[in-house]
Amino acid sequence: MSNYAKKTQEHWQSEEPRQSVQTVIVHKAKISFGEMTLLLVLALLIAAVGVKIVSNQSAIYDTNKEIQKIEGSIDEQVKINNDLEVQVSELSTYERIWKKAAELGLMLNENNVKVVQE
């Protein structure tokens, strides 16, 4: 080999291999106008459904509160009615009626009593 060939060979061997630079191209995913519109409509629909659910729950809560108030007043009225029934049964005893009739001057005449059958 000639001297020149040897130098060239040594030159190629001593030289570092060249590094190739690769550029990476990043493609951004573009959202089209139609897709953006659909996403907007979907977001609005989800928000509307959420508001509707919350308003329904609020109405249910108010109705249940009203029902409980009415049930409380019904229980009170039942107690009052039971007390009045007890009072009526106490006031309508035969002894009390005879006593009141005697105070008013009424007397029992058996000839004026008629038996009524139902």
The 8 nearest C-alpha neighbors of each residue, nearest first, counted from 0:
[[1, 4, 2, 5, 3, 6, 8, 7],
 [0, 2, 4, 3, 5, 6, 7, 8],
 [1, 3, 5, 4, 6, 0, 7, 8],
 [2, 4, 6, 5, 1, 7, 0, 8],
 [5, 3, 7, 1, 6, 2, 8, 0],
 [4, 6, 8, 2, 3, 7, 9, 1],
 [7, 5, 9, 3, 8, 4, 10, 2],
 [6, 8, 10, 4, 5, 9, 3, 11],
 [7, 9, 5, 11, 10, 6, 4, 12],
 [10, 8, 12, 6, 7, 11, 13, 5],
 [9, 11, 7, 13, 8, 12, 6, 14],
 [12, 10, 8, 14, 9, 13, 7, 15],
 [11, 13, 9, 10, 14, 8, 15, 7],
 [14, 12, 10, 11, 9, 15, 8, 16],
 [13, 15, 11, 12, 10, 16, 9, 17],
 [16, 14, 17, 13, 12, 11, 18, 10],
 [15, 17, 18, 14, 11, 12, 13, 19],
 [16, 18, 15, 19, 14, 20, 11, 13],
 [19, 17, 20, 16, 15, 21, 14, 22],
 [18, 20, 17, 21, 16, 22, 15, 23],
 [21, 19, 18, 22, 17, 23, 16, 24],
 [20, 22, 19, 23, 18, 24, 17, 25],
 [21, 23, 24, 20, 25, 19, 26, 18],
 [24, 22, 25, 21, 26, 20, 27, 19],
 [23, 25, 22, 26, 21, 27, 28, 20],
 [26, 24, 23, 27, 28, 22, 29, 21],
 [25, 27, 24, 28, 29, 23, 30, 22],
 [28, 26, 29, 25, 30, 24, 31, 23],
 [29, 27, 26, 30, 25, 31, 34, 24],
 [28, 30, 27, 31, 26, 32, 34, 35],
 [31, 29, 34, 28, 35, 32, 33, 27],
 [30, 32, 34, 33, 29, 35, 36, 28],
 [31, 33, 35, 34, 36, 30, 37, 29],
 [34, 32, 36, 35, 31, 37, 30, 38],
 [35, 33, 37, 31, 36, 32, 30, 38],
 [34, 36, 32, 38, 33, 37, 39, 31],
 [35, 37, 33, 39, 34, 38, 32, 40],
 [36, 38, 34, 40, 39, 35, 41, 33],
 [39, 37, 41, 35, 36, 40, 42, 34],
 [38, 40, 36, 42, 37, 41, 35, 43],
 [39, 41, 37, 43, 38, 42, 44, 36],
 [42, 40, 44, 38, 39, 43, 37, 45],
 [43, 41, 39, 45, 44, 40, 38, 46],
 [44, 42, 46, 40, 41, 45, 47, 39],
 [45, 43, 41, 47, 46, 42, 40, 48],
 [44, 46, 48, 42, 43, 47, 49, 41],
 [45, 47, 43, 49, 44, 48, 42, 50],
 [48, 46, 44, 50, 49, 45, 43, 51],
 [49, 47, 51, 45, 50, 46, 44, 52],
 [50, 48, 46, 52, 47, 51, 45, 53],
 [49, 51, 47, 53, 48, 52, 54, 46],
 [52, 50, 48, 54, 49, 53, 55, 47],
 [53, 51, 55, 49, 50, 54, 48, 56],
 [52, 54, 56, 50, 55, 51, 57, 49],
 [53, 55, 57, 51, 56, 52, 50, 58],
 [56, 54, 58, 52, 57, 53, 51, 59],
 [57, 55, 59, 53, 54, 58, 60, 52],
 [56, 58, 54, 60, 55, 59, 53, 61],
 [57, 59, 55, 61, 60, 56, 62, 54],
 [60, 58, 56, 62, 57, 61, 63, 55],
 [59, 61, 57, 63, 58, 62, 56, 64],
 [62, 60, 64, 58, 59, 63, 57, 65],
 [61, 63, 65, 59, 64, 60, 58, 66],
 [62, 64, 66, 60, 65, 61, 59, 67],
 [65, 63, 61, 67, 62, 66, 60, 68],
 [64, 66, 62, 68, 63, 67, 69, 61],
 [67, 65, 63, 69, 68, 64, 70, 62],
 [66, 68, 70, 64, 65, 69, 71, 63],
 [69, 67, 71, 65, 66, 70, 72, 64],
 [68, 70, 72, 66, 71, 67, 73, 65],
 [69, 71, 73, 67, 68, 72, 66, 74],
 [72, 70, 68, 74, 69, 73, 67, 75],
 [71, 73, 75, 69, 74, 70, 76, 68],
 [74, 72, 70, 76, 75, 71, 69, 77],
 [75, 73, 77, 71, 72, 76, 70, 78],
 [76, 74, 72, 78, 73, 77, 71, 79],
 [75, 77, 79, 73, 78, 74, 80, 72],
 [78, 76, 80, 74, 79, 75, 81, 73],
 [77, 79, 81, 75, 76, 80, 82, 74],
 [78, 80, 76, 82, 77, 81, 83, 75],
 [81, 79, 83, 77, 82, 78, 76, 84],
 [80, 82, 84, 78, 83, 79, 77, 85],
 [83, 81, 79, 85, 80, 84, 86, 78],
 [82, 84, 86, 80, 85, 81, 87, 79],
 [85, 83, 87, 81, 86, 82, 80, 88],
 [84, 86, 88, 82, 83, 87, 89, 81],
 [85, 87, 83, 89, 84, 88, 90, 82],
 [88, 86, 84, 90, 89, 85, 91, 83],
 [87, 89, 85, 91, 86, 90, 84, 92],
 [90, 88, 86, 87, 91, 92, 85, 84],
 [89, 91, 87, 88, 92, 86, 95, 96],
 [92, 90, 88, 89, 87, 93, 96, 95],
 [91, 93, 95, 94, 90, 89, 96, 88],
 [94, 92, 96, 95, 97, 91, 98, 90],
 [93, 95, 97, 96, 92, 98, 91, 99],
 [94, 96, 98, 93, 92, 97, 99, 90],
 [95, 97, 93, 99, 98, 94, 100, 92],
 [98, 96, 100, 94, 99, 95, 93, 101],
 [97, 99, 95, 101, 96, 100, 94, 102],
 [98, 100, 102, 96, 101, 97, 95, 103],
 [101, 99, 97, 103, 105, 102, 98, 96],
 [102, 100, 104, 98, 103, 99, 105, 97],
 [103, 101, 99, 100, 104, 98, 105, 97],
 [102, 104, 100, 101, 105, 99, 98, 106],
 [105, 103, 101, 102, 100, 106, 99, 98],
 [104, 106, 100, 101, 103, 107, 102, 99],
 [107, 105, 108, 104, 101, 100, 97, 103],
 [106, 108, 109, 105, 111, 112, 110, 100],
 [107, 109, 110, 111, 106, 112, 105, 113],
 [108, 110, 112, 111, 107, 113, 106, 114],
 [109, 111, 108, 112, 113, 107, 114, 106],
 [112, 110, 109, 108, 113, 107, 114, 106],
 [113, 111, 109, 110, 114, 108, 107, 115],
 [112, 114, 115, 111, 110, 109, 116, 108],
 [115, 113, 116, 112, 117, 111, 109, 110],
 [114, 116, 113, 117, 112, 111, 109, 110],
 [117, 115, 114, 113, 112, 111, 109, 110],
 [116, 115, 114, 113, 112, 111, 109, 110]]
